[in-house]
């Protein structure tokens, strides 16, 4: 892996040793230098659109400390080392506010946007921090009650643990990430791309699916390709490429190249409406108006395709 994928590479020290220190967490929340990352219903706070493109709206200073008190969740993300001191990053969830911009008394120069719309346009580090915050807040909103006994849970360890409040249970819940394999199947000169119902016109992408209990990543790759396209992929032909956190809502995408003999494809999966072989020359010479369109630039699917094209 020669470069990090979009939504990775934040470079923060996650400082696990501080998460359980209530005194340290209190000092971080009160420190005017702390940078707060605002999240509202899975959207992130960015500067309003401009000719220069989107930028993150970090909250800091005395006003930010007051805003933090209005958040339903406060999650410590980590530390970024600077020349003189380490800057702390904390995510704040304002999802309980119907009008978050008014509740935060912002100046109108910021807006909440879906990260998938702006992530690829942000600096690598910034997009990764927003994805980190988005993923943790999604987990908190969906784990307010204990999955074992149904009692309410409460946040602990700087927002990286939820504990059941029923004394007879006390079960601990940690943030969950669902592993998923995503693979570009190819025979050296052509690759397999598929299309799902409801996608924008012309969009095609690599095959993908979640890892099931009791199988290795390579076995998951082979199974998903067989289920979605009816193609046999030998385990020996599967090669790891890279991974990508994908908090939409809570996945880790594990990317592979899988070499297989070219054969007719049969679509079995009801979620996949078509799959076809596409030559390297076809993909290298795509025009903007072509009916065939590749995945967005922020996706590991695009990375898998581009890396394979570059190998030719």
N, C-alpha and C positions, 0 to 999 in steps of 0.2 A: 504494500500500500504506500504509494508515493505522496499522496495528499489526503487530508481528511475530507470526508463527505460533508455536505451541508448539514447543519444541525449538530455537528460534532466539533471538537477542537476548541472548547471554551477556555481551557487552560486554567480553570479555577482549582485551587486547593480546597477540596470539599471538607477538610478539617473535621473529621469525625470526632476527634477528641474534644471539640468544643460543643457538640450538639447536646450532650447531656449536662452541660454546665449552665445552670439557670442564671448564675451571675454573669457569665460571659455573654449569654444570649441577651440579657437585659442591657448590658453595656453596648452591645452592637446595635440594638434597636434604638437606643438613645443617642448614638453617635451621629452628629450632623454629617459626617463624611460617608456614612453608609449609603449605598446606592440601592434604591428600591425598584423592583420590577413589578409593574402593575398588570394583573390579569383580570379579565372580566368575561366569564362564561366562555372560556377557551380562546378568547381573543387577547392580544397583547397591545400595550400602549406604544404607539409610534407617533412621530411628528407627522402632521398633516402633509398630504402630498405636495411635493415641490419639484421643480425642474431637476434638482440634484438627486431625486429619488428618496425613498423612505429612510429614516434614521430612528433609532430607539429613543423614546422619551424616558430617560432615567429620572426618578424622583429622588431628591436629596435636599439636605438643609433642614431648617426649622419647620418649614411648611410640610415637608415630607413626613416628619415625625408625627405631626397632627393627623395626616392622612392615614398613617399606619394604624392609628387607633380605631379607624372606621372599617378596617379590613376584617373579614370573617376568618381568615387564616393568614398566619405569618410563618413563612418557611425560610430557614437559613440555607442559602445555596452554597456559600463558600467564600474564600478569600482570594483576592488578586493582589499579588505582590507588587509594590511600587518601590521607587528608590528610597523613600523615607519611611513608609509605613504600608501595611496591608489594608486594602479597601475591602470591606465586607459587602456582599450582595445578598439581599433578602427579597423573596417574592411575596407579594400581597394579593389576596383574592378579594375583589369587590363585587362578586357575582350576586350578592344579595341586594345590591342597589339597582333599582330599575333605570335610573338615570345616573350612571357612574361619573360622567364628566361634570355634571352639576354638583354631585355629592362631594367630589374632590376639589371643586372650585378651581378647575384648570382654566387657562386663559384662552381656550379655543384653538390653540395651535397644535393640539394633540388629538388623537382619535384612536379608538380600539379597532384593530384590524385582525383578520384571520392570518395567522402566520404563513399559511400556504400561499397567500397572495403576495407576501412581501419577503419571505424568508430568503429566497435566492438572491434578492437585491441588497440584502444587508451584509455588512462585514462578517466574515466567518465566525469570529468570536461572539459578536452580538446575536446573530441568529441562533447560535448554540445555547447561549444563556436564556434566551426567550423560550426555546424549545424545552429546556430543562425545567423552567418555571411552569410552563403550560402543562407538562406531563405530570408534575407533582400535584398541581392544583386539581387536575382531573381526578387523580387518585383520591385526594381528600374528599372531593364532592361525592364520590361514589362509595366511600367506606365510612360513612357517618354512623353506621350501625354494625354491630358485630355479626359476622357471618356464621358464628357458632351458636350464639344464644339470642341474638336480636336486640340486645341492649345497646344504648348509645356508646360510641367510642369517643375518646379525647386525644388530642394531638400531644405528642411527646418528642423529645430529642430533636428540638429545632424543626419539627415538622416532618421528620423522617420515620416516624413510628406513630401508630394509633393503638390505643389500649382500651380494651373493653372496661366499662365503668362498673360492671356488676362484680362485686367482690368474689362471688363463688365461681366466676369465670376468669376474668382478667386476661383474656387471650390477647396476644400481641399480633398486630397486623403491620406488615412492612409493604412499601411500595412494590407494585407488581409490574413486570415487563413481560410481554408475550413474545417469544421468539418466533420469527417467521423467516422462511427461506425465499429468496428471490433469485431467479436464475435465467441466464441467457443460454439457451440451447443452440448449438451450432454444429456444423460438420466441417468447419474450416473455411468454407466459401460462402455459406448462407446461414442465416439464423432464423429462429422461430419467434414470431411476435403474435400476440393475441389481442383480442378486443372484447371488452365487456359491455353489456347493454347500458345505455345511459351516458356513456362517455361522450365528450365533445366530438364533432364530426372528424373522421379520419384518424383519431388518436389510437395508436397501437402501443403495446408495451410488452415487457418480458412476463413470463409466467411466475406465479408466486403462490404461497399458501402457508398456513400455520403448521408448526411442528407439533406432532401428536405425541402423547405419552408413550414411552417405550421405544422410541426410534431415534437414531442418530440424525445429524443434519444431512448427511449424504443420503440416507434412506428417505428422509423427507423430500429431498430434491427429486429423487427417482420416482417416488410415489405421486407427487404432485404433477410431474410431467406426464406420467401415465394416465392419471385421472383427468387432466385437463385437455391433453392433446393426443392421447393414445399412442405415445411414443416411448419406446424402451430406451432408457439411459443407463449404461453400465456404471457402476459405482467407481470404477477405476478412471473414468473419464470426467469425474467431477472435481473441479479445482476452485478453492476458495479465492475470492477477490478482495472483498472489504465488507465492512458493516456500517450501519447507519441507524442512529436513534430516530424513531419515527413516532412522535407523540401525537398521533392522529387516530386513536387517542393514546395507545400505550404499547407500541410494538418496538422491537429491535429487529431490523432487517439485516439478514445475513446473506450476503451476495456471493453467487457462484457463477462460474462458467462451466457448462456441461457439454461435453463433446459426444455426439451420437451420429450414427449413420442416417443419411437422409431417407425418409420414408413418408408415405402419405400420412396426413394427420387426421385424426378423428376426434371431434369435440364431444366430450362426455359431460363435462361439468355444466350445469344449467346456468352458472354465472358467466360463462364464457360463450360468446355468440359466434366467434370465428377464430381460427389460428392458421397461419400460413408461413411458408418459408420465404425469406427475402434475401436477395444476394447482397454482398458487400457493396458492389457497384451501385445498386439501387439506393442503398442508404447513404452512400457518400455523395450522391448527386440529387438529393431531394431539393425541391424548390419550395418556396413559401406557399404556393398555391396548390401543391400536390394534395391528393386525397389521403396520402399516408403521412401521418405526423408522429413524431417521436415523443416520448415522455418529457415532462418539464425538467428544466435544468437543475432543480433542487432535489431530484429523486435519484436514488441509487440505481434505479432501472436505467436512467440515462447514462450514468457512470459505467455500468456494465456494457452497454452498447458502444459507447465511445472508446473504452479501453480495448474492446474486441476489434473495432475498426482500426485503431492505431496499431494493433499487432500485425495487421495485414501489410 
